[in-house]
Amino acid sequence: MTNIVLNLIVLAVAIVVCVPVVRRHRAGTWLTPILVAALVLCALTLVFDTLMIAVGLYEFDPDKILGIYLWGAPLEDFFYPLVAALLIPATWTALESRADRRRASSTDPEEASP
């Protein structure tokens, strides 16, 4: 299996799992911050992957990548920041929602009413 196939599968699963979570809890305000985060993460990937590859920290098996490079970083490396830009807000939202439910269930109704 090539890296692009694996990356597309992981990205598709992340979209299917994360988008409904974020949309449900952050109606109307979820897309722009995720797109901005993805753009920033891709820019950082562009710079730092290119530097790490240039100094020889790692290299890619030519049989596993497409061979399309953006300023020295293979195209496949840009899927990781896209998945991170989806997973982090979804995880944060899910944990925040869980904490809210926990707080709501632990509040004694008799104490809340005056």
C-alpha positions in Angstrom: 0.0 0.0 0.0 1.4 3.4 -0.9 1.4 6.3 1.4 -1.2 8.2 -0.6 -3.7 5.4 -0.3 -3.1 5.1 3.5 -3.4 8.9 3.9 -6.6 9.1 1.9 -8.2 6.3 4.1 -7.1 8.0 7.3 -8.3 11.4 6.1 -11.7 10.0 5.1 -12.1 8.2 8.4 -11.2 11.5 10.2 -13.7 13.5 8.2 -16.5 10.9 8.8 -15.8 10.8 12.6 -14.8 14.3 13.4 -17.0 16.6 11.3 -20.3 15.4 12.9 -18.8 15.9 16.4 -17.6 19.4 15.7 -20.8 20.4 13.8 -23.1 19.2 16.5 -21.5 21.2 19.3 -20.2 24.2 17.4 -23.0 25.0 15.0 -22.1 27.6 12.4 -18.7 28.5 13.8 -16.6 25.4 13.2 -15.4 25.5 9.6 -13.3 28.7 9.5 -11.1 28.0 12.5 -10.4 24.5 11.3 -9.5 25.8 7.8 -7.2 28.4 9.3 -5.5 25.8 11.5 -5.1 23.4 8.6 -3.5 26.2 6.5 -1.1 27.2 9.3 -0.2 23.5 10.0 0.4 22.9 6.3 2.6 26.0 6.1 4.7 24.7 9.1 4.9 21.3 7.5 6.1 22.8 4.2 8.9 24.7 6.0 10.0 22.1 8.6 9.6 18.9 6.5 11.6 20.5 3.7 14.4 21.4 6.3 14.4 18.0 7.9 14.5 16.2 4.5 17.3 18.6 3.3 19.5 17.8 6.3 18.9 14.1 6.0 16.9 13.4 9.1 14.6 11.1 7.1 13.9 10.1 3.5 11.0 8.4 1.7 10.9 5.2 -0.2 10.4 6.3 -3.8 8.1 3.3 -4.4 5.7 4.4 -1.7 5.2 8.0 -2.6 3.8 9.8 -5.7 6.9 11.8 -6.3 5.1 15.1 -6.2 7.0 17.6 -4.0 6.0 20.9 -2.6 9.2 22.9 -2.0 11.0 19.7 -1.0 8.3 18.0 1.1 6.3 15.1 -0.5 2.6 15.7 -1.1 1.8 12.8 1.3 3.2 14.7 4.2 0.5 17.3 4.0 -2.3 14.8 5.0 -1.0 14.6 8.6 -1.7 18.3 9.4 -5.1 18.1 7.7 -6.0 15.1 10.0 -4.6 16.9 13.0 -6.7 20.0 12.2 -9.8 17.8 12.3 -8.9 15.5 15.2 -7.8 18.1 17.7 -11.0 20.2 17.7 -13.2 17.1 17.6 -11.4 15.6 20.5 -11.5 18.9 22.4 -15.2 19.3 21.7 -16.0 15.7 22.7 -14.1 16.0 25.9 -15.6 19.4 26.7 -19.1 18.0 26.1 -18.4 15.0 28.3 -17.2 17.3 31.1 -20.3 19.5 30.7 -22.5 16.4 31.0 -20.6 15.2 34.0 -20.9 18.6 35.7 -24.6 18.7 34.9 -25.3 15.2 36.3 -23.2 15.9 39.5 -25.1 19.0 40.4 -27.7 18.3 43.1 -31.1 19.7 41.9 -32.1 20.6 45.4 -29.0 22.8 45.9 -29.6 24.6 42.5 -33.0 25.8 43.4 -33.3 28.6 46.1 
